[in-house]
Amino acid sequence: MDSQKRTLTKALVWNVIGLISMSVVGYVSTGSMSVGGTMALINTAIGLTMYVAYERVWARIGWGRSPKSG
């Protein structure tokens, strides 16, 4: 099981990637850096929150895991 620190780090790195790509999509879609950036920030905040919650729920589910050998 991943630690909470690892889960948060993974989520932050993933969301930086998402923030950059969503900023580009927002700018291309609207022609405005301000509107595109705002869209990207809102999307990133929601995505980060949902990703952390999702990962923590799955960390508690044992289904599909191989038993530790040793």
mmCIF file of the N, C-alpha and C atoms, coordinates in Angstrom:
data_MODEL
# 
_entry.id   MODEL 
# 
loop_
_atom_site.group_PDB 
_atom_site.id 
_atom_site.type_symbol 
_atom_site.label_atom_id 
_atom_site.label_alt_id 
_atom_site.label_comp_id 
_atom_site.label_asym_id 
_atom_site.label_entity_id 
_atom_site.label_seq_id 
_atom_site.pdbx_PDB_ins_code 
_atom_site.Cartn_x 
_atom_site.Cartn_y 
_atom_site.Cartn_z 
_atom_site.occupancy 
_atom_site.B_iso_or_equiv 
_atom_site.pdbx_formal_charge 
_atom_site.auth_seq_id 
_atom_site.auth_comp_id 
_atom_site.auth_asym_id 
_atom_site.auth_atom_id 
_atom_site.pdbx_PDB_model_num 
ATOM 1   N N  . MET A 1 1  ? 0.854   -1.179  0.000   1.00 0.00 ? 1  MET A N  1 
ATOM 2   C CA . MET A 1 1  ? 0.000   0.000   0.000   1.00 0.00 ? 1  MET A CA 1 
ATOM 3   C C  . MET A 1 1  ? 0.895   1.236   0.000   1.00 0.00 ? 1  MET A C  1 
ATOM 4   N N  . ASP A 1 2  ? 0.537   2.208   -0.822  1.00 0.00 ? 2  ASP A N  1 
ATOM 5   C CA . ASP A 1 2  ? 1.281   3.463   -0.872  1.00 0.00 ? 2  ASP A CA 1 
ATOM 6   C C  . ASP A 1 2  ? 1.035   4.274   0.390   1.00 0.00 ? 2  ASP A C  1 
ATOM 7   N N  . SER A 1 3  ? 2.055   5.018   0.794   1.00 0.00 ? 3  SER A N  1 
ATOM 8   C CA . SER A 1 3  ? 1.881   5.931   1.923   1.00 0.00 ? 3  SER A CA 1 
ATOM 9   C C  . SER A 1 3  ? 1.071   7.138   1.455   1.00 0.00 ? 3  SER A C  1 
ATOM 10  N N  . GLN A 1 4  ? 0.528   7.875   2.405   1.00 0.00 ? 4  GLN A N  1 
ATOM 11  C CA . GLN A 1 4  ? -0.230  9.078   2.051   1.00 0.00 ? 4  GLN A CA 1 
ATOM 12  C C  . GLN A 1 4  ? 0.671   10.097  1.365   1.00 0.00 ? 4  GLN A C  1 
ATOM 13  N N  . LYS A 1 5  ? 1.941   10.176  1.796   1.00 0.00 ? 5  LYS A N  1 
ATOM 14  C CA . LYS A 1 5  ? 2.889   11.103  1.178   1.00 0.00 ? 5  LYS A CA 1 
ATOM 15  C C  . LYS A 1 5  ? 3.133   10.735  -0.292  1.00 0.00 ? 5  LYS A C  1 
ATOM 16  N N  . ARG A 1 6  ? 3.289   9.435   -0.569  1.00 0.00 ? 6  ARG A N  1 
ATOM 17  C CA . ARG A 1 6  ? 3.495   8.993   -1.948  1.00 0.00 ? 6  ARG A CA 1 
ATOM 18  C C  . ARG A 1 6  ? 2.258   9.283   -2.801  1.00 0.00 ? 6  ARG A C  1 
ATOM 19  N N  . THR A 1 7  ? 1.079   9.000   -2.253  1.00 0.00 ? 7  THR A N  1 
ATOM 20  C CA . THR A 1 7  ? -0.163  9.268   -2.980  1.00 0.00 ? 7  THR A CA 1 
ATOM 21  C C  . THR A 1 7  ? -0.275  10.745  -3.309  1.00 0.00 ? 7  THR A C  1 
ATOM 22  N N  . LEU A 1 8  ? 0.008   11.602  -2.348  1.00 0.00 ? 8  LEU A N  1 
ATOM 23  C CA . LEU A 1 8  ? -0.083  13.045  -2.574  1.00 0.00 ? 8  LEU A CA 1 
ATOM 24  C C  . LEU A 1 8  ? 0.939   13.510  -3.603  1.00 0.00 ? 8  LEU A C  1 
ATOM 25  N N  . THR A 1 9  ? 2.167   12.992  -3.525  1.00 0.00 ? 9  THR A N  1 
ATOM 26  C CA . THR A 1 9  ? 3.203   13.367  -4.498  1.00 0.00 ? 9  THR A CA 1 
ATOM 27  C C  . THR A 1 9  ? 2.802   12.953  -5.910  1.00 0.00 ? 9  THR A C  1 
ATOM 28  N N  . LYS A 1 10 ? 2.309   11.731  -6.049  1.00 0.00 ? 10 LYS A N  1 
ATOM 29  C CA . LYS A 1 10 ? 1.839   11.264  -7.362  1.00 0.00 ? 10 LYS A CA 1 
ATOM 30  C C  . LYS A 1 10 ? 0.716   12.155  -7.879  1.00 0.00 ? 10 LYS A C  1 
ATOM 31  N N  . ALA A 1 11 ? -0.193  12.512  -7.005  1.00 0.00 ? 11 ALA A N  1 
ATOM 32  C CA . ALA A 1 11 ? -1.320  13.353  -7.403  1.00 0.00 ? 11 ALA A CA 1 
ATOM 33  C C  . ALA A 1 11 ? -0.851  14.736  -7.843  1.00 0.00 ? 11 ALA A C  1 
ATOM 34  N N  . LEU A 1 12 ? 0.093   15.309  -7.113  1.00 0.00 ? 12 LEU A N  1 
ATOM 35  C CA . LEU A 1 12 ? 0.589   16.649  -7.451  1.00 0.00 ? 12 LEU A CA 1 
ATOM 36  C C  . LEU A 1 12 ? 1.308   16.652  -8.801  1.00 0.00 ? 12 LEU A C  1 
ATOM 37  N N  . VAL A 1 13 ? 2.173   15.669  -9.024  1.00 0.00 ? 13 VAL A N  1 
ATOM 38  C CA . VAL A 1 13 ? 2.891   15.596  -10.307 1.00 0.00 ? 13 VAL A CA 1 
ATOM 39  C C  . VAL A 1 13 ? 1.909   15.415  -11.459 1.00 0.00 ? 13 VAL A C  1 
ATOM 40  N N  . TRP A 1 14 ? 0.947   14.505  -11.288 1.00 0.00 ? 14 TRP A N  1 
ATOM 41  C CA . TRP A 1 14 ? -0.054  14.269  -12.329 1.00 0.00 ? 14 TRP A CA 1 
ATOM 42  C C  . TRP A 1 14 ? -0.849  15.537  -12.606 1.00 0.00 ? 14 TRP A C  1 
ATOM 43  N N  . ASN A 1 15 ? -1.184  16.274  -11.566 1.00 0.00 ? 15 ASN A N  1 
ATOM 44  C CA . ASN A 1 15 ? -1.994  17.472  -11.751 1.00 0.00 ? 15 ASN A CA 1 
ATOM 45  C C  . ASN A 1 15 ? -1.215  18.635  -12.344 1.00 0.00 ? 15 ASN A C  1 
ATOM 46  N N  . VAL A 1 16 ? 0.085   18.686  -12.152 1.00 0.00 ? 16 VAL A N  1 
ATOM 47  C CA . VAL A 1 16 ? 0.897   19.696  -12.842 1.00 0.00 ? 16 VAL A CA 1 
ATOM 48  C C  . VAL A 1 16 ? 0.854   19.424  -14.344 1.00 0.00 ? 16 VAL A C  1 
ATOM 49  N N  . ILE A 1 17 ? 0.976   18.155  -14.707 1.00 0.00 ? 17 ILE A N  1 
ATOM 50  C CA . ILE A 1 17 ? 0.866   17.786  -16.125 1.00 0.00 ? 17 ILE A CA 1 
ATOM 51  C C  . ILE A 1 17 ? -0.511  18.183  -16.650 1.00 0.00 ? 17 ILE A C  1 
ATOM 52  N N  . GLY A 1 18 ? -1.550  17.874  -15.890 1.00 0.00 ? 18 GLY A N  1 
ATOM 53  C CA . GLY A 1 18 ? -2.911  18.228  -16.297 1.00 0.00 ? 18 GLY A CA 1 
ATOM 54  C C  . GLY A 1 18 ? -3.127  19.727  -16.377 1.00 0.00 ? 18 GLY A C  1 
ATOM 55  N N  . LEU A 1 19 ? -2.543  20.480  -15.445 1.00 0.00 ? 19 LEU A N  1 
ATOM 56  C CA . LEU A 1 19 ? -2.681  21.936  -15.447 1.00 0.00 ? 19 LEU A CA 1 
ATOM 57  C C  . LEU A 1 19 ? -2.089  22.536  -16.721 1.00 0.00 ? 19 LEU A C  1 
ATOM 58  N N  . ILE A 1 20 ? -0.930  22.060  -17.090 1.00 0.00 ? 20 ILE A N  1 
ATOM 59  C CA . ILE A 1 20 ? -0.284  22.571  -18.306 1.00 0.00 ? 20 ILE A CA 1 
ATOM 60  C C  . ILE A 1 20 ? -1.113  22.229  -19.537 1.00 0.00 ? 20 ILE A C  1 
ATOM 61  N N  . SER A 1 21 ? -1.517  20.966  -19.657 1.00 0.00 ? 21 SER A N  1 
ATOM 62  C CA . SER A 1 21 ? -2.272  20.581  -20.854 1.00 0.00 ? 21 SER A CA 1 
ATOM 63  C C  . SER A 1 21 ? -3.639  21.256  -20.893 1.00 0.00 ? 21 SER A C  1 
ATOM 64  N N  . MET A 1 22 ? -4.309  21.380  -19.753 1.00 0.00 ? 22 MET A N  1 
ATOM 65  C CA . MET A 1 22 ? -5.620  22.037  -19.722 1.00 0.00 ? 22 MET A CA 1 
ATOM 66  C C  . MET A 1 22 ? -5.496  23.531  -20.013 1.00 0.00 ? 22 MET A C  1 
ATOM 67  N N  . SER A 1 23 ? -4.400  24.152  -19.601 1.00 0.00 ? 23 SER A N  1 
ATOM 68  C CA . SER A 1 23 ? -4.179  25.568  -19.918 1.00 0.00 ? 23 SER A CA 1 
ATOM 69  C C  . SER A 1 23 ? -4.081  25.766  -21.423 1.00 0.00 ? 23 SER A C  1 
ATOM 70  N N  . VAL A 1 24 ? -3.363  24.874  -22.075 1.00 0.00 ? 24 VAL A N  1 
ATOM 71  C CA . VAL A 1 24 ? -3.230  24.956  -23.535 1.00 0.00 ? 24 VAL A CA 1 
ATOM 72  C C  . VAL A 1 24 ? -4.587  24.748  -24.202 1.00 0.00 ? 24 VAL A C  1 
ATOM 73  N N  . VAL A 1 25 ? -5.316  23.727  -23.764 1.00 0.00 ? 25 VAL A N  1 
ATOM 74  C CA . VAL A 1 25 ? -6.639  23.456  -24.342 1.00 0.00 ? 25 VAL A CA 1 
ATOM 75  C C  . VAL A 1 25 ? -7.578  24.640  -24.088 1.00 0.00 ? 25 VAL A C  1 
ATOM 76  N N  . GLY A 1 26 ? -7.555  25.180  -22.866 1.00 0.00 ? 26 GLY A N  1 
ATOM 77  C CA . GLY A 1 26 ? -8.408  26.322  -22.540 1.00 0.00 ? 26 GLY A CA 1 
ATOM 78  C C  . GLY A 1 26 ? -8.086  27.543  -23.382 1.00 0.00 ? 26 GLY A C  1 
ATOM 79  N N  . TYR A 1 27 ? -6.796  27.786  -23.586 1.00 0.00 ? 27 TYR A N  1 
ATOM 80  C CA . TYR A 1 27 ? -6.393  28.922  -24.410 1.00 0.00 ? 27 TYR A CA 1 
ATOM 81  C C  . TYR A 1 27 ? -6.810  28.725  -25.866 1.00 0.00 ? 27 TYR A C  1 
ATOM 82  N N  . VAL A 1 28 ? -6.556  27.537  -26.390 1.00 0.00 ? 28 VAL A N  1 
ATOM 83  C CA . VAL A 1 28 ? -6.922  27.257  -27.786 1.00 0.00 ? 28 VAL A CA 1 
ATOM 84  C C  . VAL A 1 28 ? -8.435  27.353  -27.967 1.00 0.00 ? 28 VAL A C  1 
ATOM 85  N N  . SER A 1 29 ? -9.193  26.881  -26.980 1.00 0.00 ? 29 SER A N  1 
ATOM 86  C CA . SER A 1 29 ? -10.656 26.878  -27.080 1.00 0.00 ? 29 SER A CA 1 
ATOM 87  C C  . SER A 1 29 ? -11.266 28.266  -26.950 1.00 0.00 ? 29 SER A C  1 
ATOM 88  N N  . THR A 1 30 ? -10.672 29.102  -26.095 1.00 0.00 ? 30 THR A N  1 
ATOM 89  C CA . THR A 1 30 ? -11.280 30.408  -25.810 1.00 0.00 ? 30 THR A CA 1 
ATOM 90  C C  . THR A 1 30 ? -10.529 31.580  -26.408 1.00 0.00 ? 30 THR A C  1 
ATOM 91  N N  . GLY A 1 31 ? -9.260  31.392  -26.716 1.00 0.00 ? 31 GLY A N  1 
ATOM 92  C CA . GLY A 1 31 ? -8.442  32.500  -27.212 1.00 0.00 ? 31 GLY A CA 1 
ATOM 93  C C  . GLY A 1 31 ? -7.997  33.438  -26.103 1.00 0.00 ? 31 GLY A C  1 
ATOM 94  N N  . SER A 1 32 ? -8.276  33.081  -24.865 1.00 0.00 ? 32 SER A N  1 
ATOM 95  C CA . SER A 1 32 ? -7.939  33.925  -23.721 1.00 0.00 ? 32 SER A CA 1 
ATOM 96  C C  . SER A 1 32 ? -7.099  33.147  -22.724 1.00 0.00 ? 32 SER A C  1 
ATOM 97  N N  . MET A 1 33 ? -5.920  33.685  -22.386 1.00 0.00 ? 33 MET A N  1 
ATOM 98  C CA . MET A 1 33 ? -5.086  33.049  -21.368 1.00 0.00 ? 33 MET A CA 1 
ATOM 99  C C  . MET A 1 33 ? -5.769  33.095  -20.009 1.00 0.00 ? 33 MET A C  1 
ATOM 100 N N  . SER A 1 34 ? -6.467  34.184  -19.728 1.00 0.00 ? 34 SER A N  1 
ATOM 101 C CA . SER A 1 34 ? -7.134  34.347  -18.440 1.00 0.00 ? 34 SER A CA 1 
ATOM 102 C C  . SER A 1 34 ? -8.243  33.317  -18.251 1.00 0.00 ? 34 SER A C  1 
ATOM 103 N N  . VAL A 1 35 ? -9.111  33.207  -19.228 1.00 0.00 ? 35 VAL A N  1 
ATOM 104 C CA . VAL A 1 35 ? -10.214 32.245  -19.139 1.00 0.00 ? 35 VAL A CA 1 
ATOM 105 C C  . VAL A 1 35 ? -9.670  30.816  -19.181 1.00 0.00 ? 35 VAL A C  1 
ATOM 106 N N  . GLY A 1 36 ? -8.744  30.556  -20.065 1.00 0.00 ? 36 GLY A N  1 
ATOM 107 C CA . GLY A 1 36 ? -8.144  29.229  -20.157 1.00 0.00 ? 36 GLY A CA 1 
ATOM 108 C C  . GLY A 1 36 ? -7.423  28.834  -18.873 1.00 0.00 ? 36 GLY A C  1 
ATOM 109 N N  . GLY A 1 37 ? -6.706  29.786  -18.292 1.00 0.00 ? 37 GLY A N  1 
ATOM 110 C CA . GLY A 1 37 ? -5.998  29.529  -17.039 1.00 0.00 ? 37 GLY A CA 1 
ATOM 111 C C  . GLY A 1 37 ? -6.954  29.271  -15.881 1.00 0.00 ? 37 GLY A C  1 
ATOM 112 N N  . THR A 1 38 ? -8.031  30.034  -15.829 1.00 0.00 ? 38 THR A N  1 
ATOM 113 C CA . THR A 1 38 ? -9.036  29.832  -14.779 1.00 0.00 ? 38 THR A CA 1 
ATOM 114 C C  . THR A 1 38 ? -9.682  28.459  -14.912 1.00 0.00 ? 38 THR A C  1 
ATOM 115 N N  . MET A 1 39 ? -10.015 28.090  -16.127 1.00 0.00 ? 39 MET A N  1 
ATOM 116 C CA . MET A 1 39 ? -10.580 26.760  -16.366 1.00 0.00 ? 39 MET A CA 1 
ATOM 117 C C  . MET A 1 39 ? -9.604  25.677  -15.899 1.00 0.00 ? 39 MET A C  1 
ATOM 118 N N  . ALA A 1 40 ? -8.333  25.855  -16.222 1.00 0.00 ? 40 ALA A N  1 
ATOM 119 C CA . ALA A 1 40 ? -7.320  24.870  -15.855 1.00 0.00 ? 40 ALA A CA 1 
ATOM 120 C C  . ALA A 1 40 ? -7.157  24.782  -14.342 1.00 0.00 ? 40 ALA A C  1 
ATOM 121 N N  . LEU A 1 41 ? -7.157  25.910  -13.651 1.00 0.00 ? 41 LEU A N  1 
ATOM 122 C CA . LEU A 1 41 ? -7.011  25.901  -12.193 1.00 0.00 ? 41 LEU A CA 1 
ATOM 123 C C  . LEU A 1 41 ? -8.186  25.205  -11.511 1.00 0.00 ? 41 LEU A C  1 
ATOM 124 N N  . ILE A 1 42 ? -9.392  25.503  -11.957 1.00 0.00 ? 42 ILE A N  1 
ATOM 125 C CA . ILE A 1 42 ? -10.577 24.860  -11.378 1.00 0.00 ? 42 ILE A CA 1 
ATOM 126 C C  . ILE A 1 42 ? -10.535 23.356  -11.643 1.00 0.00 ? 42 ILE A C  1 
ATOM 127 N N  . ASN A 1 43 ? -10.224 22.986  -12.867 1.00 0.00 ? 43 ASN A N  1 
ATOM 128 C CA . ASN A 1 43 ? -10.132 21.571  -13.221 1.00 0.00 ? 43 ASN A CA 1 
ATOM 129 C C  . ASN A 1 43 ? -9.066  20.863  -12.391 1.00 0.00 ? 43 ASN A C  1 
ATOM 130 N N  . THR A 1 44 ? -7.923  21.501  -12.187 1.00 0.00 ? 44 THR A N  1 
ATOM 131 C CA . THR A 1 44 ? -6.839  20.904  -11.423 1.00 0.00 ? 44 THR A CA 1 
ATOM 132 C C  . THR A 1 44 ? -7.220  20.724  -9.959  1.00 0.00 ? 44 THR A C  1 
ATOM 133 N N  . ALA A 1 45 ? -7.871  21.713  -9.366  1.00 0.00 ? 45 ALA A N  1 
ATOM 134 C CA . ALA A 1 45 ? -8.286  21.610  -7.964  1.00 0.00 ? 45 ALA A CA 1 
ATOM 135 C C  . ALA A 1 45 ? -9.263  20.459  -7.764  1.00 0.00 ? 45 ALA A C  1 
ATOM 136 N N  . ILE A 1 46 ? -10.230 20.359  -8.659  1.00 0.00 ? 46 ILE A N  1 
ATOM 137 C CA . ILE A 1 46 ? -11.198 19.263  -8.576  1.00 0.00 ? 46 ILE A CA 1 
ATOM 138 C C  . ILE A 1 46 ? -10.502 17.925  -8.820  1.00 0.00 ? 46 ILE A C  1 
ATOM 139 N N  . GLY A 1 47 ? -9.679  17.869  -9.842  1.00 0.00 ? 47 GLY A N  1 
ATOM 140 C CA . GLY A 1 47 ? -8.983  16.629  -10.185 1.00 0.00 ? 47 GLY A CA 1 
ATOM 141 C C  . GLY A 1 47 ? -8.055  16.151  -9.081  1.00 0.00 ? 47 GLY A C  1 
ATOM 142 N N  . LEU A 1 48 ? -7.320  17.060  -8.455  1.00 0.00 ? 48 LEU A N  1 
ATOM 143 C CA . LEU A 1 48 ? -6.412  16.691  -7.373  1.00 0.00 ? 48 LEU A CA 1 
ATOM 144 C C  . LEU A 1 48 ? -7.184  16.092  -6.201  1.00 0.00 ? 48 LEU A C  1 
ATOM 145 N N  . THR A 1 49 ? -8.245  16.749  -5.819  1.00 0.00 ? 49 THR A N  1 
ATOM 146 C CA . THR A 1 49 ? -9.064  16.268  -4.705  1.00 0.00 ? 49 THR A CA 1 
ATOM 147 C C  . THR A 1 49 ? -9.635  14.886  -4.995  1.00 0.00 ? 49 THR A C  1 
ATOM 148 N N  . MET A 1 50 ? -10.181 14.720  -6.173  1.00 0.00 ? 50 MET A N  1 
ATOM 149 C CA . MET A 1 50 ? -10.787 13.440  -6.532  1.00 0.00 ? 50 MET A CA 1 
ATOM 150 C C  . MET A 1 50 ? -9.737  12.330  -6.661  1.00 0.00 ? 50 MET A C  1 
ATOM 151 N N  . TYR A 1 51 ? -8.576  12.649  -7.210  1.00 0.00 ? 51 TYR A N  1 
ATOM 152 C CA . TYR A 1 51 ? -7.521  11.644  -7.390  1.00 0.00 ? 51 TYR A CA 1 
ATOM 153 C C  . TYR A 1 51 ? -7.020  11.135  -6.040  1.00 0.00 ? 51 TYR A C  1 
ATOM 154 N N  . VAL A 1 52 ? -6.776  12.036  -5.099  1.00 0.00 ? 52 VAL A N  1 
ATOM 155 C CA . VAL A 1 52 ? -6.295  11.626  -3.776  1.00 0.00 ? 52 VAL A CA 1 
ATOM 156 C C  . VAL A 1 52 ? -7.336  10.739  -3.094  1.00 0.00 ? 52 VAL A C  1 
ATOM 157 N N  . ALA A 1 53 ? -8.582  11.154  -3.124  1.00 0.00 ? 53 ALA A N  1 
ATOM 158 C CA . ALA A 1 53 ? -9.643  10.345  -2.511  1.00 0.00 ? 53 ALA A CA 1 
ATOM 159 C C  . ALA A 1 53 ? -9.736  8.974   -3.190  1.00 0.00 ? 53 ALA A C  1 
ATOM 160 N N  . TYR A 1 54 ? -9.694  8.943   -4.493  1.00 0.00 ? 54 TYR A N  1 
ATOM 161 C CA . TYR A 1 54 ? -9.770  7.697   -5.267  1.00 0.00 ? 54 TYR A CA 1 
ATOM 162 C C  . TYR A 1 54 ? -8.625  6.753   -4.899  1.00 0.00 ? 54 TYR A C  1 
ATOM 163 N N  . GLU A 1 55 ? -7.406  7.271   -4.866  1.00 0.00 ? 55 GLU A N  1 
ATOM 164 C CA . GLU A 1 55 ? -6.242  6.451   -4.539  1.00 0.00 ? 55 GLU A CA 1 
ATOM 165 C C  . GLU A 1 55 ? -6.321  5.905   -3.115  1.00 0.00 ? 55 GLU A C  1 
ATOM 166 N N  . ARG A 1 56 ? -6.794  6.707   -2.167  1.00 0.00 ? 56 ARG A N  1 
ATOM 167 C CA . ARG A 1 56 ? -6.870  6.259   -0.775  1.00 0.00 ? 56 ARG A CA 1 
ATOM 168 C C  . ARG A 1 56 ? -7.944  5.180   -0.613  1.00 0.00 ? 56 ARG A C  1 
ATOM 169 N N  . VAL A 1 57 ? -9.039  5.301   -1.338  1.00 0.00 ? 57 VAL A N  1 
ATOM 170 C CA . VAL A 1 57 ? -10.062 4.261   -1.278  1.00 0.00 ? 57 VAL A CA 1 
ATOM 171 C C  . VAL A 1 57 ? -9.497  2.961   -1.835  1.00 0.00 ? 57 VAL A C  1 
ATOM 172 N N  . TRP A 1 58 ? -8.863  3.014   -2.988  1.00 0.00 ? 58 TRP A N  1 
ATOM 173 C CA . TRP A 1 58 ? -8.311  1.807   -3.595  1.00 0.00 ? 58 TRP A CA 1 
ATOM 174 C C  . TRP A 1 58 ? -7.173  1.217   -2.772  1.00 0.00 ? 58 TRP A C  1 
ATOM 175 N N  . ALA A 1 59 ? -6.462  2.032   -2.011  1.00 0.00 ? 59 ALA A N  1 
ATOM 176 C CA . ALA A 1 59 ? -5.388  1.516   -1.162  1.00 0.00 ? 59 ALA A CA 1 
ATOM 177 C C  . ALA A 1 59 ? -5.937  0.591   -0.080  1.00 0.00 ? 59 ALA A C  1 
ATOM 178 N N  . ARG A 1 60 ? -7.199  0.744   0.259   1.00 0.00 ? 60 ARG A N  1 
ATOM 179 C CA . ARG A 1 60 ? -7.827  -0.077  1.304   1.00 0.00 ? 60 ARG A CA 1 
ATOM 180 C C  . ARG A 1 60 ? -8.491  -1.342  0.750   1.00 0.00 ? 60 ARG A C  1 
ATOM 181 N N  . ILE A 1 61 ? -8.538  -1.468  -0.562  1.00 0.00 ? 61 ILE A N  1 
ATOM 182 C CA . ILE A 1 61 ? -9.213  -2.610  -1.187  1.00 0.00 ? 61 ILE A CA 1 
ATOM 183 C C  . ILE A 1 61 ? -8.156  -3.644  -1.575  1.00 0.00 ? 61 ILE A C  1 
ATOM 184 N N  . GLY A 1 62 ? -8.316  -4.848  -1.068  1.00 0.00 ? 62 GLY A N  1 
ATOM 185 C CA . GLY A 1 62 ? -7.332  -5.897  -1.323  1.00 0.00 ? 62 GLY A CA 1 
ATOM 186 C C  . GLY A 1 62 ? -7.584  -6.687  -2.584  1.00 0.00 ? 62 GLY A C  1 
ATOM 187 N N  . TRP A 1 63 ? -8.738  -6.518  -3.201  1.00 0.00 ? 63 TRP A N  1 
ATOM 188 C CA . TRP A 1 63 ? -9.091  -7.286  -4.388  1.00 0.00 ? 63 TRP A CA 1 
ATOM 189 C C  . TRP A 1 63 ? -8.053  -7.114  -5.495  1.00 0.00 ? 63 TRP A C  1 
ATOM 190 N N  . GLY A 1 64 ? -7.608  -8.233  -6.062  1.00 0.00 ? 64 GLY A N  1 
ATOM 191 C CA . GLY A 1 64 ? -6.702  -8.218  -7.202  1.00 0.00 ? 64 GLY A CA 1 
ATOM 192 C C  . GLY A 1 64 ? -5.239  -8.092  -6.842  1.00 0.00 ? 64 GLY A C  1 
ATOM 193 N N  . ARG A 1 65 ? -4.915  -8.015  -5.566  1.00 0.00 ? 65 ARG A N  1 
ATOM 194 C CA . ARG A 1 65 ? -3.524  -7.917  -5.148  1.00 0.00 ? 65 ARG A CA 1 
ATOM 195 C C  . ARG A 1 65 ? -2.934  -9.306  -4.959  1.00 0.00 ? 65 ARG A C  1 
ATOM 196 N N  . SER A 1 66 ? -1.652  -9.424  -5.266  1.00 0.00 ? 66 SER A N  1 
ATOM 197 C CA . SER A 1 66 ? -0.945  -10.679 -5.008  1.00 0.00 ? 66 SER A CA 1 
ATOM 198 C C  . SER A 1 66 ? -0.471  -10.655 -3.566  1.00 0.00 ? 66 SER A C  1 
ATOM 199 N N  . PRO A 1 67 ? -0.515  -11.800 -2.898  1.00 0.00 ? 67 PRO A N  1 
ATOM 200 C CA . PRO A 1 67 ? 0.000   -11.833 -1.526  1.00 0.00 ? 67 PRO A CA 1 
ATOM 201 C C  . PRO A 1 67 ? 1.502   -11.609 -1.517  1.00 0.00 ? 67 PRO A C  1 
ATOM 202 N N  . LYS A 1 68 ? 1.995   -10.990 -0.441  1.00 0.00 ? 68 LYS A N  1 
ATOM 203 C CA . LYS A 1 68 ? 3.436   -10.771 -0.319  1.00 0.00 ? 68 LYS A CA 1 
ATOM 204 C C  . LYS A 1 68 ? 4.148   -12.096 -0.181  1.00 0.00 ? 68 LYS A C  1 
ATOM 205 N N  . SER A 1 69 ? 5.272   -12.221 -0.872  1.00 0.00 ? 69 SER A N  1 
ATOM 206 C CA . SER A 1 69 ? 6.062   -13.446 -0.723  1.00 0.00 ? 69 SER A CA 1 
ATOM 207 C C  . SER A 1 69 ? 7.186   -13.171 0.261   1.00 0.00 ? 69 SER A C  1 
ATOM 208 N N  . GLY A 1 70 ? 7.562   -14.140 0.998   1.00 0.00 ? 70 GLY A N  1 
ATOM 209 C CA . GLY A 1 70 ? 8.674   -13.886 1.869   1.00 0.00 ? 70 GLY A CA 1 
ATOM 210 C C  . GLY A 1 70 ? 8.688   -14.784 2.991   1.00 0.00 ? 70 GLY A C  1 
# 
